[in-house]
């Protein structure tokens, strides 16, 4: 059966600002299509995305016979990626994830609520009069400072952490160039050197922080190696704030554009509102899986070595699951969405992201009830991420 082939340059300005019409065109073509610009089989279907993410016959690691040598200039970047649980499958993934979860506990995350609230107030206290960029003043700073505090690294280096993360994430964006690659490698080397010093310090002088707990964590007599520990810290720092920055910005934009405020962020409403933020306009739009053995989804057979792109944002607007899915509705009943993925690679940071939004958004809209947009927000050219380039507001 021949797949429909659709063309849509991911850096096209119209697509960058609103990718959802393309997703609807793809949905009309069927559960699977070939995205010509990527040479990738993709699915916008919630049922197919969920099945692909949860099926153990697929995974993140490239099949052995399809692996190619890493270009010399990218070796430092991929040396770090080689230890990332995001890119691994069992048994290494199982060991790394279990060790991380022993340190990244729900109790430790829940205990951050007062700290997130206090930081939200502190950041709001620094807002200038008149118009300002809420993205740089609030959405970027809050998540990176919180994850820096959790790990036990100096929060006054938040600017460096943000810059390194942005450069490394550039490796996964459609606009990747040799300059992007060089910037990612430089950021990787700086990040590794920074964290190696902190890991060595914590080995000598343990503290009550995530790096110390990761050092102490043990599974079946095996601990994280220093390289695994550094990569895990980079992953937690990058994943722990990158998507949350975009989601905060996208969520505040959605609320302001539609005139919603503190009324949909009360204790009895905030969970539903935050889940709608995650569903309606998520930060990560494309996540891939490799096929390890023959498998069938929605009547389509895939062979070992095939690669499937899961369009998470499209799946979150599948009318098979959601009534009027394009509408942002904070009062929509809470039910699972695919923003955080699924299966073995379900996002470890999901509880922290939820807590940050559920804590910070009510404070922001309570403190600034007259908050309005100062100019139409625009999305940055980041695909396959989706986030604003700035969010200019005024606090009346």
C-alpha positions in Angstrom: 0.0 0.0 0.0 1.5 3.3 -1.1 1.7 6.0 1.5 0.5 9.5 0.8 3.5 11.9 0.4 3.1 15.4 1.8 5.5 18.3 1.4 5.9 21.0 4.1 9.2 22.7 4.7 9.5 22.9 8.6 11.3 26.2 8.4 8.6 27.8 6.2 7.5 31.0 8.1 3.8 30.2 7.8 4.4 26.7 9.2 6.6 28.0 12.0 3.8 30.4 13.1 1.0 27.8 12.8 1.9 24.1 12.0 -1.6 22.9 12.8 -3.2 23.3 9.3 -0.5 21.0 8.0 -1.3 18.5 10.7 -4.9 18.5 9.7 -3.9 18.0 6.0 -1.8 15.0 7.2 -4.7 13.7 9.2 -7.0 13.8 6.2 -4.4 11.7 4.3 -4.7 8.8 6.7 -3.1 7.4 9.9 0.4 7.4 8.2 2.1 9.6 5.5 5.6 10.3 4.3 6.8 13.7 5.2 8.9 14.4 2.1 11.1 17.1 3.6 12.3 14.7 6.2 12.0 11.4 4.2 10.2 10.2 7.3 7.0 8.2 7.8 4.9 10.1 10.3 1.6 9.8 12.1 -0.8 12.5 13.4 -3.1 9.9 14.8 -3.4 9.8 18.6 -4.1 6.0 18.5 -1.1 5.3 16.3 1.2 7.6 18.2 0.3 6.0 21.5 0.7 2.5 20.1 4.1 3.4 18.5 5.4 4.9 21.8 4.4 2.0 23.9 5.4 -0.9 21.6 8.6 -2.5 22.7 9.4 -3.6 19.2 10.4 0.0 18.6 12.9 2.2 20.4 15.2 5.1 20.3 18.5 3.4 19.6 19.5 3.2 15.9 19.6 -0.5 14.8 23.2 -1.7 14.7 23.3 -2.4 11.0 22.2 1.2 10.3 24.7 3.0 12.5 27.1 5.3 10.7 30.4 6.8 11.9 30.1 10.1 13.8 31.7 13.0 11.9 34.9 14.0 13.7 33.7 17.6 14.4 30.6 16.2 16.2 32.4 13.6 18.4 32.2 15.6 21.7 28.5 16.1 21.3 27.7 12.4 20.5 30.1 11.2 23.3 27.7 12.8 25.7 24.6 11.6 23.9 26.0 8.0 24.1 25.2 8.0 27.8 21.7 9.7 27.6 18.9 7.5 28.8 16.7 9.4 26.3 18.6 7.7 23.4 19.1 4.2 25.0 17.0 1.1 25.4 17.1 -1.7 28.0 19.1 -2.9 29.7 21.1 0.4 29.9 18.0 2.5 29.9 16.4 0.5 32.7 19.5 0.9 34.9 19.9 4.6 34.2 16.3 5.5 34.6 15.9 3.5 37.8 18.9 5.3 39.3 17.6 8.7 38.3 14.1 8.0 39.7 15.7 7.1 43.0 17.1 10.6 43.2 14.3 12.4 41.3 11.5 11.3 43.6 7.9 12.6 43.7 8.5 13.6 47.3 11.5 15.7 46.5 9.6 17.3 43.6 6.5 18.0 45.7 8.7 19.7 48.3 9.7 22.3 45.8 6.2 23.9 45.8 7.1 26.7 48.3 10.4 27.4 46.5 8.7 27.7 43.1 6.1 30.0 44.6 8.7 32.2 46.3 10.8 32.4 43.1 7.7 33.3 41.1 7.1 36.2 43.5 10.7 37.3 43.4 10.8 37.4 39.6 7.5 39.3 39.4 8.9 41.8 41.9 11.7 42.6 39.3 9.3 43.3 36.4 9.8 46.8 35.0 7.1 49.4 34.4 5.7 49.6 30.9 6.3 46.9 28.3 8.6 44.0 28.8 9.4 40.5 27.5 7.7 38.0 29.8 9.7 35.2 28.2 13.1 36.4 29.3 11.9 37.9 32.6 9.8 34.9 33.8 9.3 31.9 31.5 13.0 31.3 30.9 14.3 32.2 34.3 12.0 30.2 36.6 12.5 26.7 35.2 16.3 27.0 34.8 16.8 28.4 38.3 14.7 25.6 39.8 16.5 22.8 38.1 19.9 24.4 38.9 18.9 24.5 42.6 17.7 20.9 42.5 21.0 19.8 41.0 23.0 22.0 43.4 24.8 24.1 40.8 25.1 27.9 41.2 22.0 29.6 40.0 24.0 32.7 39.1 25.2 30.6 36.2 21.6 30.2 34.9 22.4 32.4 31.9 25.2 30.0 30.9 23.0 27.0 31.5 20.3 28.5 29.3 22.8 29.4 26.5 24.5 25.9 26.6 21.1 24.2 26.5 19.8 26.3 23.6 22.9 25.6 21.6 22.8 21.8 22.2 19.1 21.6 21.4 19.9 23.3 18.1 21.2 19.9 17.0 17.6 18.7 16.8 16.1 21.6 14.9 15.3 21.7 11.2 17.4 24.8 10.7 20.6 23.0 11.7 23.8 24.2 9.9 27.5 23.7 10.4 27.5 26.8 12.5 24.7 25.3 14.6 26.8 22.1 15.0 29.9 24.0 16.0 28.0 26.0 18.6 26.5 22.8 20.0 29.9 21.2 20.3 31.4 24.2 22.0 28.4 24.3 24.4 28.7 20.6 25.1 32.4 20.9 26.0 31.8 23.9 28.3 28.8 22.1 29.9 30.8 18.9 30.5 33.7 20.9 32.1 31.4 22.8 34.3 29.6 19.7 35.6 32.7 17.6 35.9 34.0 20.1 38.5 30.7 20.0 40.4 30.5 16.2 40.4 34.1 15.9 41.7 33.3 18.5 44.4 30.1 16.6 45.5 32.1 13.3 45.6 34.4 15.0 48.1 31.7 17.0 49.9 28.2 15.6 49.6 25.2 17.9 50.0 21.4 17.7 49.9 21.1 18.1 46.1 20.3 15.9 43.1 24.0 15.5 42.1 24.8 14.1 45.5 21.8 11.8 45.4 22.7 10.6 41.9 26.2 9.8 43.1 24.8 7.8 46.0 22.1 6.0 43.9 22.8 2.4 43.2 21.0 -0.4 41.4 22.1 -4.0 41.8 25.5 -2.9 43.1 26.1 -0.7 40.1 26.4 3.1 40.3 26.5 5.8 37.6 29.9 6.3 36.1 31.2 9.9 36.0 30.4 10.2 32.3 26.9 8.8 32.8 26.4 11.2 35.7 27.5 14.2 33.7 25.2 13.2 30.8 22.3 12.6 33.1 22.8 16.1 34.7 22.9 17.7 31.2 19.8 15.8 30.2 17.9 16.9 33.4 19.0 20.5 33.0 18.1 20.6 29.3 14.9 18.6 29.5 14.1 20.1 32.9 13.7 23.6 31.6 13.7 23.7 27.8 10.2 22.4 27.2 8.8 24.1 30.3 10.1 27.5 29.1 8.2 27.0 25.8 5.1 25.7 27.5 4.9 28.6 30.0 5.2 31.0 27.1 2.7 29.2 24.9 0.3 28.8 27.8 0.5 32.5 28.9 -0.1 33.5 25.3 -3.2 31.3 25.0 -4.6 32.6 28.2 -4.0 36.3 27.4 -5.2 36.0 23.8 -8.5 34.6 24.9 -9.0 36.9 27.9 -8.6 34.2 30.6 -7.1 35.1 33.9 -7.0 34.1 37.5 -10.6 32.7 37.3 -9.4 29.6 35.5 -6.3 29.2 37.8 -8.1 28.8 41.1 -7.3 25.7 43.2 -10.3 23.8 41.8 -9.5 24.8 38.2 -5.8 25.0 37.8 -5.1 21.3 37.1 -7.5 21.4 34.1 -6.2 24.6 32.8 -2.5 23.4 33.0 -3.4 20.1 31.3 -5.2 22.1 28.5 -2.0 24.2 28.1 0.0 21.0 27.7 -2.5 19.6 25.2 -3.3 22.6 23.1 0.1 23.9 22.1 2.9 21.7 23.4 6.6 22.4 23.2 7.8 19.2 21.5 6.0 18.4 18.2 8.0 15.5 16.7 9.5 12.4 18.4 10.9 9.4 16.6 11.1 5.7 17.0 13.2 3.0 15.2 11.5 -0.3 14.3 13.4 -3.3 15.6 11.2 -6.1 14.2 8.2 -6.4 11.9 5.1 -4.7 13.3 1.7 -3.5 12.1 0.0 -0.3 13.1 -3.4 0.8 11.7 -3.1 -1.8 8.9 0.4 -0.6 7.9 3.3 -3.1 8.1 6.7 -1.7 9.2 10.0 -3.5 8.9 13.2 -3.5 10.9 15.1 -0.3 10.2 12.0 1.8 9.4 11.7 5.0 11.4 8.4 6.5 12.5 7.8 10.1 13.5 5.2 10.7 16.1 3.5 14.1 15.7 2.7 14.7 19.4 1.0 18.1 18.9 -1.1 16.7 16.0 -2.1 13.7 18.2 -3.2 16.1 20.9 -5.7 17.6 18.5 -7.1 14.3 17.2 -10.9 14.7 16.9 -11.2 11.0 17.7 -10.3 11.9 21.3 -11.1 15.5 21.7 -14.3 17.5 21.0 -13.5 20.7 19.1 -9.8 20.0 19.5 -8.5 23.2 18.1 -10.2 25.3 20.7 -8.3 26.2 23.9 -10.7 25.3 26.7 -9.4 25.6 30.3 -12.6 23.9 31.5 -12.1 20.8 29.4 -12.3 17.6 31.5 -8.8 16.3 32.5 -7.7 13.3 30.6 -4.4 11.9 29.3 -2.6 13.6 26.4 0.6 12.8 24.6 2.7 15.8 25.4 5.1 13.9 27.6 5.3 10.9 25.3 4.6 7.3 26.4 6.0 4.0 27.2 9.5 3.5 28.7 10.6 7.0 27.6 7.7 8.8 29.2 9.2 12.1 30.4 10.8 11.8 33.9 10.3 15.6 34.3 6.6 15.6 33.8 5.7 15.9 37.5 8.1 18.9 37.8 6.7 20.6 34.7 3.2 20.2 36.0 4.1 21.5 39.4 5.9 24.6 38.0 2.9 25.6 35.8 0.3 24.8 38.5 2.3 26.9 41.0 3.6 29.8 38.9 0.6 30.6 36.6 -1.9 31.4 39.5 0.7 33.6 41.1 1.4 35.5 37.9 -2.2 36.2 37.1 -3.1 37.0 40.7 -0.3 39.4 41.0 -0.9 41.0 37.6 -4.7 40.9 37.0 -4.3 43.6 34.3 -1.7 41.7 32.3 -2.2 42.2 28.5 -0.3 41.5 25.3 1.7 44.5 24.1 2.2 43.0 20.6 1.1 39.9 18.8 3.4 37.0 19.9 5.5 35.3 17.3 6.9 31.8 17.4 10.6 31.2 16.9 12.1 29.0 14.1 12.8 26.0 16.4 11.0 23.1 14.8 10.6 20.3 16.0 10.2 22.4 19.1 7.5 25.0 19.2 8.0 28.1 21.3 7.8 31.9 21.2 10.7 34.2 20.2 9.4 36.7 22.7 6.3 37.6 24.7 5.9 41.3 25.0 3.4 42.3 27.7 2.3 45.2 29.8 1.1 45.0 33.4 -1.7 47.6 33.8 
